Amino acid sequence: MHGFSSHTFSLIHAQGELYFVKWHIKTKQVIKNLMADLGCEIQG
C-alpha cells in the first residue's frame, strides 16, 4: 500500500536553507487480481 503524508514538514539543511516537504512512499509490490470465475469460486 502506498503512503502519503497528510502534513507538510519543514526541513533545514546544513547551509540553513528551509524546504517544505511532503512524504510520498511508494511500494515495489505488484498489484495482482483474480479472474472473475476464480473469484466467484473462492467466494463460495
C-alpha positions in Angstrom: 0.0 0.0 0.0 1.3 3.4 -0.9 1.7 6.1 1.8 1.4 9.8 1.7 1.9 12.3 4.5 -1.1 14.4 5.4 1.0 17.3 6.7 3.8 19.4 5.2 7.0 19.3 7.1 9.8 21.9 7.1 13.4 20.7 6.8 16.5 22.8 7.1 19.8 21.6 5.6 23.4 22.3 6.8 23.6 25.6 4.9 20.4 26.9 6.7 18.0 26.8 3.7 14.4 25.9 4.5 12.5 23.4 2.5 8.8 22.3 2.8 8.3 18.6 2.0 5.5 16.0 1.9 6.5 12.4 2.1 5.3 10.1 -0.7 6.2 6.4 0.0 5.6 4.0 -2.9 5.9 0.3 -2.5 7.6 -2.1 -5.0 4.9 -4.7 -4.7 2.9 -5.7 -7.7 -0.9 -5.5 -8.0 -2.4 -8.9 -8.7 -6.1 -9.6 -9.5 -8.1 -12.7 -9.8 -10.2 -13.7 -12.9 -13.9 -13.3 -12.3 -14.7 -17.0 -12.3 -11.9 -17.8 -9.9 -13.1 -15.0 -7.6 -16.6 -16.4 -7.6 -15.3 -19.9 -6.8 -13.2 -18.7 -3.9 -16.1 -16.6 -2.6 -18.0 -19.8 -2.2 
